[in-house]
Amino acid sequence: MENKNILMLRHHPMNVKYTNPFYTGQTEDDLGDYLIIDVTSRAERDREFMAAHPSFVKDLSPFFIGPVTGPDGAVAQIFEIFWQCGKVYPCHDAGGRPNPEFFDWRKEYYGKTACTKDLMRHACQSLGYENRDCRYFAYYDTKTGVYVPLSWVEARKKVYVPEYAKLVFGTESFKWLKYLADEGRKIALVDFDGYNYNEECGLAGKYTEHINRCKKYKTAPTLSERDFTSVDSIKKVLDCPFMAAGHGFVIKALLQGDIEVEDGEVIDREGILA
C-alpha cells in the first residue's frame, strides 16, 4: 500500500545540499515540506543529526548491520558482505553450482568485521571481475540440500529484502522512522540505489543513465526495460530487472506496511516478494 508521504530520492555521491537541483529536480513537491533523511553510511557526516541519533548509521547501513546466518548455517558478520559474497562469478561457477573455491573465498570475507565499498568492490576485482560479471546468487535450498542459482531479481526478493528487513526492523532508528510515518510526516529517504518512482521527473534521469550504460557496453534495452516508466510501486521496483533497488526501498516497504517482521520471519502483506 503506497504511502505518498514517503519519498525515495537518489543520493548524490558528493553529498550536495538538498536545495541543490540534483535533489529538487527529482520531485515536483517542495522538499522543504519533507524531513530528508540519509539512510546510508554517509549520514555520519551530519554531526548535528548524529548527535541526536547516535546509533542511526549502525542501525540502518548495510555496511554495519549484522551478523547474518544463511540457510546453510554460514555466518557473515556484516550484511553487505553476506549479500555481495553470495554472488557467483565465472571462476566459481561449476555449471550452475558454486565450486569449492567459492566457499573458500566466501569464508574469507564472511569473517571480516569491517566493511567499506572499496572492500566489496575489491572482492570481485580480486577475482578479475566487475559486479556486472556476476552469473547468479548461490542460494542454499534447505529442502533439497543443494545450492540453486538465483537471478538478480529472485535473489533480491528471496534474500536481500527479507534478510535486511529482519535485521533493521527492531532497531531504535527504524522505530523512530516508523513513528514519524505513522504520524503522517512527509519523509524523503535518500539512498544511493534509490529513485523516485512516483513521478516522471524522478524516473527520467535513471532511465537515461540505463540507456547510456547500454550504449557503453554495446547492449540494447529490452522491450520490458523500455516500459520502465510504468514502474509505480514497490513491487514493480523489486521486479525491475536492470535497476538497483537498495535498502532504502526495504525501509520504505516496512514503513508503509508492505512487509512486516513477526517472530523473526518476514510477512509479505502486499505480495511484493511474490
C-alpha positions as CSV (number, residue, x, y, z in Angstrom):
1,M,0.0,0.0,0.0
2,E,1.8,3.0,-1.3
3,N,2.3,5.9,1.2
4,K,2.8,9.0,-0.9
5,N,4.2,10.8,2.1
6,I,7.3,8.6,1.9
7,L,9.5,9.6,-0.9
8,M,12.6,7.9,-2.3
9,L,15.5,10.1,-3.6
10,R,18.8,9.2,-5.2
11,H,21.8,10.1,-3.1
12,H,24.4,12.4,-4.7
13,P,27.9,11.0,-4.3
14,M,29.3,14.4,-3.3
15,N,26.6,15.0,-0.6
16,V,25.4,18.3,-2.1
17,K,22.7,20.2,-0.1
18,Y,19.2,19.1,-0.5
19,T,18.3,22.5,-2.0
20,N,20.6,21.6,-5.0
21,P,18.8,20.9,-8.3
22,F,20.1,17.4,-8.2
23,Y,17.6,16.7,-5.4
24,T,14.9,19.3,-6.1
25,G,14.7,18.0,-9.7
26,Q,13.8,14.5,-8.5
27,T,10.3,15.6,-7.4
28,E,7.6,18.1,-8.2
29,D,6.9,18.5,-4.5
30,D,8.6,21.2,-2.4
31,L,11.3,19.3,-0.5
32,G,11.0,21.9,2.2
33,D,7.9,20.1,3.3
34,Y,9.8,16.9,3.9
35,L,12.1,15.6,6.6
36,I,15.0,14.5,4.5
37,I,16.9,11.5,5.9
38,D,20.1,10.0,4.6
39,V,19.8,6.2,5.3
40,T,23.4,5.4,4.0
41,S,26.6,5.4,6.0
42,R,27.2,8.9,4.7
43,A,24.8,10.1,7.4
44,E,27.8,10.0,9.8
45,R,28.9,13.3,8.2
46,D,25.9,15.1,9.5
47,R,27.2,15.8,13.0
48,E,24.1,17.5,14.2
49,F,21.8,14.7,13.1
50,M,24.1,12.0,14.5
51,A,24.3,13.8,17.8
52,A,20.5,13.4,18.1
53,H,20.5,9.9,16.7
54,P,23.9,8.3,17.6
55,S,23.0,4.8,16.6
56,F,21.4,5.7,13.3
57,V,24.1,4.6,10.8
58,K,24.9,1.4,12.6
59,D,21.2,0.6,12.9
60,L,20.4,1.0,9.2
61,S,23.5,0.9,7.0
62,P,24.2,-2.5,5.3
63,F,27.9,-1.8,5.9
64,F,27.4,-2.1,9.6
65,I,24.4,-4.2,10.5
66,G,24.8,-7.9,11.1
67,P,25.6,-10.7,11.7
68,V,23.6,-12.7,9.2
69,T,23.2,-16.5,9.2
70,G,22.5,-18.0,5.8
71,P,20.2,-21.0,5.3
72,D,23.4,-23.2,5.1
73,G,24.4,-22.1,8.5
74,A,27.3,-20.0,7.4
75,V,27.6,-16.7,9.3
76,A,28.6,-13.3,7.8
77,Q,29.5,-10.7,10.3
78,I,28.1,-7.9,8.1
79,F,25.0,-7.8,5.9
80,E,26.7,-6.1,2.9
81,I,29.4,-8.8,2.9
82,F,26.7,-11.5,3.2
83,W,25.0,-10.1,0.1
84,Q,28.0,-9.4,-2.1
85,C,29.7,-12.7,-1.3
86,G,26.7,-14.8,-2.2
87,K,27.4,-13.8,-5.8
88,V,29.0,-16.3,-8.1
89,Y,31.5,-15.2,-10.7
90,P,32.7,-17.2,-13.7
91,C,35.7,-18.7,-11.9
92,H,33.5,-20.0,-9.2
93,D,30.7,-21.4,-11.4
94,A,30.5,-25.2,-11.9
95,G,27.6,-25.5,-14.3
96,G,25.1,-23.6,-12.1
97,R,26.6,-24.6,-8.8
98,P,29.3,-22.9,-6.8
99,N,32.7,-24.8,-6.9
100,P,34.8,-25.4,-3.8
101,E,36.9,-22.3,-4.4
102,F,33.8,-20.2,-4.0
103,F,33.3,-21.3,-0.4
104,D,37.0,-20.5,0.5
105,W,36.6,-17.0,-1.0
106,R,33.2,-16.5,0.8
107,K,34.6,-17.7,4.1
108,E,37.5,-15.2,3.9
109,Y,35.1,-12.3,3.5
110,Y,32.4,-13.6,5.9
111,G,34.8,-13.4,8.8
112,K,35.6,-9.7,8.2
113,T,34.2,-7.4,10.9
114,A,34.6,-4.1,9.0
115,C,33.2,-3.2,5.6
116,T,33.6,-0.4,3.0
117,K,32.5,0.0,-0.6
118,D,36.1,-0.4,-1.7
119,L,36.4,-3.7,0.2
120,M,33.3,-5.1,-1.6
121,R,34.5,-3.8,-4.9
122,H,37.8,-5.5,-4.4
123,A,36.1,-8.7,-3.5
124,C,35.1,-9.3,-7.2
125,Q,38.0,-7.4,-8.6
126,S,40.4,-9.7,-6.8
127,L,38.9,-12.4,-8.9
128,G,39.4,-10.3,-12.1
129,Y,35.7,-9.3,-12.5
130,E,33.3,-6.4,-12.1
131,N,29.9,-6.6,-10.4
132,R,28.2,-6.9,-13.8
133,D,30.1,-10.2,-14.4
134,C,28.1,-12.0,-11.7
135,R,26.4,-15.1,-13.0
136,Y,23.9,-15.7,-10.2
137,F,23.4,-15.7,-6.5
138,A,24.1,-19.0,-4.8
139,Y,21.1,-19.8,-2.5
140,Y,21.1,-22.9,-0.3
141,D,17.8,-24.7,-0.6
142,T,17.2,-26.4,2.8
143,K,14.6,-28.8,1.3
144,T,16.9,-30.3,-1.3
145,G,20.3,-29.6,0.4
146,V,21.8,-28.1,-2.7
147,Y,22.7,-24.6,-3.8
148,V,20.4,-23.2,-6.5
149,P,21.2,-20.2,-8.8
150,L,19.0,-17.2,-8.3
151,S,18.7,-14.3,-10.8
152,W,19.3,-10.7,-9.6
153,V,15.5,-10.2,-9.1
154,E,15.0,-13.6,-7.5
155,A,17.9,-13.0,-5.0
156,R,16.6,-9.5,-4.3
157,K,13.2,-10.9,-3.2
158,K,14.3,-14.1,-1.6
159,V,17.5,-12.9,0.1
160,Y,18.2,-9.2,0.2
161,V,14.8,-7.8,1.2
162,P,13.9,-10.3,3.9
163,E,17.3,-10.6,5.5
164,Y,17.8,-6.8,5.7
165,A,14.2,-6.3,7.0
166,K,14.8,-8.8,9.8
167,L,18.0,-7.0,10.9
168,V,16.6,-3.5,10.8
169,F,13.0,-4.0,12.0
170,G,13.7,-4.0,15.7
171,T,16.3,-1.1,15.8
172,E,15.6,2.1,17.6
173,S,16.3,4.1,14.4
174,F,13.7,2.2,12.5
175,K,11.2,2.5,15.3
176,W,11.8,6.3,15.2
177,L,11.2,6.4,11.4
178,K,8.0,4.3,11.8
179,Y,6.7,6.7,14.5
180,L,7.2,9.6,12.1
181,A,5.5,7.7,9.2
182,D,2.6,6.7,11.4
183,E,2.2,10.3,12.5
184,G,1.8,11.3,8.8
185,R,5.1,13.2,8.5
186,K,6.4,13.6,5.0
187,I,9.7,11.8,4.8
188,A,12.3,11.6,1.9
189,L,14.7,8.7,2.3
190,V,18.0,9.3,0.5
191,D,19.8,6.2,-0.8
192,F,22.5,5.7,-3.5
193,D,20.3,3.0,-5.0
194,G,17.1,4.9,-4.5
195,Y,14.9,6.8,-7.0
196,N,11.5,8.5,-7.0
197,Y,9.3,6.1,-9.0
198,N,6.2,8.0,-8.3
199,E,6.9,10.9,-10.7
200,E,8.3,11.1,-14.3
201,C,10.9,13.6,-13.2
202,G,12.4,11.0,-10.9
203,L,12.3,8.3,-13.5
204,A,13.7,10.1,-16.5
205,G,17.2,10.6,-15.2
206,K,17.6,6.9,-14.1
207,Y,16.3,5.6,-17.4
208,T,18.6,7.9,-19.4
209,E,21.5,6.5,-17.3
210,H,20.5,3.0,-18.2
211,I,20.4,3.8,-21.9
212,N,23.8,5.3,-21.6
213,R,25.1,2.2,-19.9
214,C,23.6,0.1,-22.7
215,K,25.5,2.2,-25.3
216,K,28.7,1.9,-23.3
217,Y,28.6,-1.9,-23.1
218,K,27.1,-2.2,-26.6
219,T,23.9,-3.8,-25.5
220,A,20.3,-2.9,-26.1
221,P,17.4,-2.4,-23.7
222,T,14.7,-5.0,-23.9
223,L,11.1,-4.2,-24.6
224,S,10.3,-4.7,-20.9
225,E,13.0,-2.2,-20.0
226,R,11.6,0.4,-22.4
227,D,8.4,0.1,-20.3
228,F,10.3,1.2,-17.2
229,T,8.3,4.4,-16.9
230,S,5.3,2.2,-15.8
231,V,7.1,1.5,-12.5
232,D,4.8,2.9,-9.9
233,S,5.0,0.7,-6.8
234,I,7.5,-1.1,-4.6
235,K,6.6,-4.4,-6.2
236,K,7.4,-3.1,-9.6
237,V,10.7,-1.6,-8.3
238,L,11.6,-5.1,-7.0
239,D,10.5,-6.7,-10.3
240,C,12.6,-4.3,-12.4
241,P,15.4,-6.5,-13.9
242,F,18.0,-3.8,-14.6
243,M,17.7,-1.1,-11.9
244,A,19.2,-1.4,-8.5
245,A,16.8,-1.5,-5.5
246,G,18.8,-0.6,-2.4
247,H,18.0,-0.9,1.3
248,G,16.1,2.4,1.3
249,F,13.3,0.7,-0.6
250,V,13.2,-2.0,2.1
251,I,12.8,0.6,4.7
252,K,10.0,2.2,2.7
253,A,8.3,-1.1,2.3
254,L,8.5,-1.7,6.1
255,L,7.3,1.8,6.9
256,Q,4.2,1.6,4.7
257,G,3.3,-1.9,5.8
258,D,4.0,-3.8,2.6
259,I,6.1,-6.2,4.7
260,E,6.4,-6.8,8.5
261,V,8.6,-8.9,10.7
262,E,6.9,-11.2,13.2
263,D,8.8,-13.6,15.4
264,G,11.9,-13.3,13.2
265,E,10.0,-14.0,10.0
266,V,9.1,-11.6,7.2
267,I,5.4,-11.4,6.4
268,D,4.6,-10.2,2.9
269,R,1.4,-8.3,3.4
270,E,1.1,-6.9,-0.2
271,G,2.7,-9.7,-2.2
272,I,5.7,-7.6,-3.1
273,L,8.0,-10.5,-2.8
274,A,6.0,-12.9,-5.0
